[in-house]
Amino acid sequence: MILCEHGPGGAPALFDHAQAVVVAQRPADVARAFARTEALRRKGHWIAGYVAYEAGYALEPRLAPLMPRRRSGPLVAFGAFAGPQPAGPVLERAATEGRDTRMSAPEPAITRAAYDAAVAKVLAWIASGDCYQVNLTFPMVAQLVSGTPLGLYGAFRRTGPVGHGAFVDLGMGPVLVSRSPELFFRLEPGGRIVTRPMKGTAPRDADPARDAAIAAALHASVKDRAENLMIVDLLRNDISRLAKVGTVKVPALFAMETYSTVHQMTSTIEGELAEPPSLPALMAALFPCGSVTGAPKIRAMEIIRAVEPAARGVYCGAIGWMSPEGEADFSVAIRTLSVSGRQIVMNVGGGVVHGSTAQGEWEEALWKARFVKAAVRA
């Protein structure tokens, strides 16, 4: 079962009773998995599933030697479905199970000293000119104390909409509970492609006046605007690999979005595809999203591999669907929990740029974990 709140027409949709499942466990299988999934779509199936962050290593020959040996779950997992179904009954079930579902408070799986050392290395690479932004993350771990993964999803939904929430249980690997607010890419009728990266985060405040001041400060922040603009430029280049010449535009820059626990700065990039869409071409050009790597993308991914001790898994990958006609909507899998039995792993992080501090980045990362409080055992 795959539940996407960003279904066709922007409404929640359920993809269930897969007629085929395509999985890549090994790097050598990634390209074949995308090709097989695309073949099923072209035969009239809807496809829905996910791509783990590490699949990006398999898509780029320069990065292939960096593939982590220890990984949890598939690199690619897609189901082929007859079509989307109404999500209402599953959402009601999630809400019901959510009332009795609790998890322990997530704890960082690395020490603060280790994080500070990683930030120092990243800042040294930035100073030497290797890169100008690196998205540095770390895992947090928790336990499912009571209830179900679907109940976690229902509990989190009580805090308000996020736009790209998803629940994935294909019967293999971890169950995914995602409350992502970030669009990776959307394909619309006529060949329009849209992406909306998020860079720049600030915590909400219970006092309305302080909350408004925090949002205004984020919008005016030179550092956060620079961080956002770096990724806008990167994604413009990525989309240009697929788009007609002269069609790539940025209709919204430094827009503000507010969620239950954080304010986010977002920008929008769009273009018109030069060729009919295909899943292998889209992933080869765009994956992983630049907002979760840094820039330049390949060098940033090399640095991430050097300083992050554990594979990210689905976190910072993508979750979504694509229709036989070519419409699609994929999220960036941030604020996403991987549930294996009773163990929960969730990652947090942010973009490190010149002027970043370890203390500031650590605090921002922990802000992003606040969305799970709705299910944390009191």
C-alpha positions in Angstrom: 0.0 0.0 0.0 1.2 3.5 -0.9 -0.7 6.5 0.3 0.2 9.9 -1.2 -1.3 13.1 0.0 0.0 14.6 -3.3 -2.1 12.5 -5.5 -3.7 13.3 -8.9 -5.4 16.7 -8.8 -3.6 17.5 -5.5 -5.9 15.2 -3.5 -4.8 12.2 -1.3 -4.7 9.0 -3.3 -4.2 5.3 -2.4 -2.3 2.9 -4.5 -3.0 -0.7 -3.4 -3.0 -4.3 -4.7 0.1 -4.0 -6.8 0.0 -6.0 -10.0 3.8 -6.0 -10.1 6.5 -4.9 -7.8 10.0 -3.8 -9.1 12.8 -3.7 -6.6 16.5 -2.9 -6.9 18.6 -4.1 -4.0 22.0 -3.9 -5.7 23.6 -0.9 -7.5 23.7 -2.9 -10.7 20.0 -3.3 -10.6 19.0 0.4 -10.3 19.0 1.3 -14.0 17.2 -2.0 -14.9 14.6 -1.3 -12.2 13.8 2.2 -13.6 13.6 0.7 -17.1 11.3 -2.1 -16.0 9.1 0.4 -14.1 8.9 2.7 -17.1 7.9 -0.3 -19.3 5.1 -1.1 -17.0 3.9 2.5 -17.1 4.0 2.6 -20.9 1.8 -0.5 -20.9 -0.9 1.4 -19.0 -0.1 1.0 -15.4 0.2 3.7 -12.8 3.5 3.5 -10.9 4.1 4.5 -7.3 7.0 3.9 -5.0 10.3 5.3 -3.8 13.9 5.8 -4.6 16.5 5.8 -1.8 19.2 8.5 -1.6 22.0 6.1 -2.3 20.5 5.2 -5.7 22.1 8.5 -6.8 25.5 6.8 -6.5 24.4 4.2 -9.0 23.2 6.9 -11.4 26.6 8.7 -11.6 29.7 6.7 -12.6 32.0 9.0 -10.7 30.1 8.2 -7.5 29.6 4.5 -8.0 32.7 3.5 -6.0 31.3 5.4 -3.0 28.2 3.2 -2.6 27.9 2.2 1.1 28.0 -1.5 1.7 25.7 -1.3 4.7 22.3 -0.1 3.8 18.8 -0.7 5.1 16.1 -1.5 2.5 16.0 -1.3 -1.3 17.6 1.3 -3.5 14.5 1.4 -5.6 11.0 0.0 -5.0 8.0 0.6 -7.2 4.6 -1.0 -7.6 2.5 -1.1 -10.7 -1.2 -0.4 -10.1 -4.5 -0.3 -12.0 -5.0 3.3 -10.8 -5.4 5.5 -7.7 -8.2 4.8 -5.3 -9.9 7.1 -2.8 -7.7 7.5 0.3 -10.5 8.3 2.8 -11.0 4.9 4.4 -7.2 4.5 5.0 -6.9 8.1 6.4 -9.8 7.3 8.8 -8.1 4.1 9.9 -4.8 6.0 10.4 -6.6 8.6 12.5 -8.2 5.9 14.6 -4.9 4.0 15.1 -3.1 7.3 15.8 -5.0 7.7 19.0 -3.2 4.7 20.5 0.1 5.0 18.8 3.2 6.4 20.7 6.9 6.5 20.0 9.8 7.4 22.3 11.5 10.7 21.9 14.1 10.5 19.1 17.8 10.8 20.1 20.7 11.7 17.9 22.7 8.6 16.8 25.9 10.6 16.8 27.7 12.6 19.4 27.8 16.4 19.3 31.6 16.2 19.1 31.3 14.0 16.0 28.9 16.5 14.4 31.1 19.5 15.2 34.0 17.7 13.6 32.0 17.0 10.4 30.9 20.6 10.2 34.5 21.7 10.5 35.6 19.4 7.7 32.7 20.7 5.5 33.6 24.4 6.2 37.3 23.6 5.3 36.2 22.2 1.9 34.1 25.3 1.3 37.0 27.5 2.2 39.2 25.7 -0.2 36.8 26.1 -3.0 35.7 22.5 -3.4 32.0 23.4 -3.0 29.8 26.2 -1.7 27.1 24.3 0.1 26.8 20.8 1.6 23.6 19.4 3.1 24.9 17.7 6.2 22.6 15.3 8.0 22.6 12.8 10.9 20.3 10.0 12.0 18.1 10.0 15.1 16.7 6.8 16.6 13.5 6.0 18.5 11.2 3.1 19.4 7.6 2.5 18.4 6.2 2.1 22.0 2.7 1.2 21.1 0.4 1.1 18.0 1.3 0.9 14.4 3.3 2.7 11.7 0.1 3.8 10.1 -1.0 5.1 13.5 2.2 7.2 13.5 1.1 8.7 10.2 -2.3 9.4 11.6 -0.9 11.0 14.7 1.4 13.3 12.7 -1.5 14.4 10.5 -3.2 15.9 13.5 -0.6 18.7 13.5 -1.8 20.0 10.1 -1.2 19.6 6.4 2.2 19.3 4.8 1.3 18.8 1.1 3.5 15.8 0.4 2.9 13.4 3.2 3.1 9.7 2.3 2.8 6.3 3.8 4.5 3.4 2.1 4.3 -0.3 2.9 5.2 -2.6 0.0 5.8 -5.6 2.2 9.6 -5.4 2.1 12.2 -3.3 3.8 11.2 -0.5 6.2 7.7 1.0 6.4 7.9 4.7 5.5 6.1 7.4 7.3 6.7 10.7 5.6 5.6 14.2 6.4 7.5 16.0 3.8 6.5 19.5 2.8 8.9 19.6 -0.2 8.1 19.0 -3.8 10.8 17.2 -5.8 9.2 17.5 -9.2 5.7 17.6 -10.6 4.8 16.8 -14.2 1.7 18.5 -15.6 -0.4 17.9 -18.8 1.4 19.5 -21.7 4.9 18.7 -20.5 5.3 21.3 -17.8 7.8 20.4 -15.1 7.8 22.2 -11.7 10.2 21.8 -8.7 10.0 23.7 -5.4 13.2 23.4 -3.3 13.2 24.4 0.4 16.2 26.1 1.9 16.0 28.3 5.0 14.3 27.2 8.2 13.3 28.9 11.4 11.3 27.6 14.4 7.7 28.6 15.1 6.9 30.5 18.4 3.7 30.3 20.3 3.5 34.0 20.6 2.0 35.5 17.4 4.1 38.6 17.5 7.4 36.7 18.0 6.4 34.2 15.4 5.8 36.9 12.8 9.1 38.5 13.7 10.9 35.1 13.3 9.3 34.6 9.8 10.3 38.2 8.8 13.9 37.7 9.9 14.1 34.4 8.0 12.8 36.1 4.8 15.4 38.9 5.2 18.3 36.6 6.1 21.3 37.1 3.8 22.6 33.7 4.7 19.4 31.9 4.1 18.7 33.7 0.8 22.2 32.8 -0.4 21.6 29.2 0.6 18.3 29.1 -1.2 19.6 30.8 -4.4 22.5 28.3 -4.7 20.0 25.4 -4.9 17.8 27.4 -7.3 20.7 27.7 -9.7 21.5 24.1 -9.3 18.0 23.0 -10.1 17.7 25.4 -13.0 20.7 23.6 -14.5 19.2 20.1 -13.8 15.9 21.0 -15.3 17.7 22.5 -18.3 18.9 19.0 -19.2 15.3 18.0 -19.9 13.6 21.2 -20.9 13.2 23.1 -24.2 15.7 25.9 -24.6 14.5 29.1 -23.1 11.6 27.7 -21.1 13.3 27.4 -17.7 12.0 30.1 -15.4 11.8 31.0 -11.7 8.3 32.4 -11.1 8.7 32.5 -7.3 11.9 33.3 -5.4 12.3 33.3 -1.6 8.6 32.7 -0.9 7.6 31.9 2.7 5.7 28.8 3.8 4.6 28.1 7.4 4.0 24.7 9.0 3.1 23.6 12.5 6.6 23.7 13.8 8.8 25.7 11.3 8.8 28.5 8.8 10.4 27.5 5.4 11.8 29.6 2.6 11.0 28.1 -0.8 11.5 28.9 -4.5 9.8 27.6 -7.6 11.5 26.6 -10.9 9.6 25.4 -13.9 10.2 24.5 -17.6 8.7 22.7 -20.6 10.0 19.2 -21.3 11.7 18.7 -24.7 10.7 15.0 -24.9 7.8 12.9 -23.6 8.6 12.1 -19.9 10.2 8.9 -18.9 11.2 7.8 -15.4 14.8 6.8 -16.2 15.5 10.2 -17.9 13.9 12.1 -15.1 15.9 10.4 -12.4 19.2 10.5 -14.4 18.8 14.3 -14.8 17.3 15.3 -11.4 18.0 12.7 -8.7 18.8 13.3 -5.9 17.3 16.7 -5.5 19.9 19.4 -5.1 18.3 20.7 -1.9 19.5 17.6 -0.1 22.9 17.4 -1.6 24.4 20.9 -1.9 26.3 22.4 -4.7 28.0 21.5 -7.0 26.0 18.3 -6.7 28.5 15.6 -7.4 31.3 17.2 -5.3 28.8 17.8 -2.5 27.7 14.1 -2.6 31.4 13.0 -2.4 31.8 15.2 0.7 28.6 13.9 2.3 29.9 10.3 1.8 33.2 11.3 3.5 31.6 12.9 6.6 28.3 11.1 7.2 29.0 7.6 8.8 25.7 6.0 7.9 23.7 5.5 4.7 20.6 7.8 4.5 18.3 5.2 3.0 15.0 6.6 1.8 15.6 9.9 3.7 16.6 12.5 1.1 15.4 10.2 -1.6 12.0 10.5 -3.3 8.5 9.2 -2.9 5.8 9.5 -5.5 3.7 8.4 -8.5 3.5 8.7 -12.3 0.5 8.1 -14.5 0.4 6.3 -17.9 -0.1 9.7 -19.5 3.0 11.1 -17.9 1.6 13.2 -15.1 3.7 12.7 -11.9 4.3 14.1 -8.4 7.4 13.2 -6.3 8.3 14.5 -3.0 11.7 15.0 -1.5 11.7 12.4 1.3 12.6 14.7 4.2 10.9 14.5 7.6 10.6 10.8 6.9 10.7 7.9 9.3 11.8 4.4 8.4 10.1 1.8 10.7 11.6 -1.7 11.0 9.7 -3.7 13.6 9.7 -1.4 16.6 12.8 0.5 15.6 12.4 4.0 14.1 15.2 5.8 12.3 14.7 9.4 11.1 17.3 11.9 9.9 17.6 15.6 10.2 20.0 18.1 8.7 20.5 21.3 6.7 22.7 23.2 4.3 26.2 24.2 5.5 27.5 27.3 3.8 30.3 29.8 4.5 29.3 31.5 7.7 27.5 28.5 9.1 28.3 27.4 12.7 28.1 24.0 14.2 25.8 25.3 17.0 23.5 27.0 14.5 23.2 24.0 12.2 22.7 21.5 15.1 19.9 23.6 16.5 18.2 23.9 13.1 18.4 20.2 12.6 16.7 19.5 15.9 14.0 22.1 15.1 13.1 19.9 12.1 12.5 16.9 14.4 9.7 18.6 16.3 7.0 17.4 13.9 7.1 14.0 15.7 6.0 15.4 19.0 2.4 14.6 18.2 3.2 10.9 18.7 5.9 11.1 21.4 5.1 9.4 24.6 4.5 11.9 27.4 
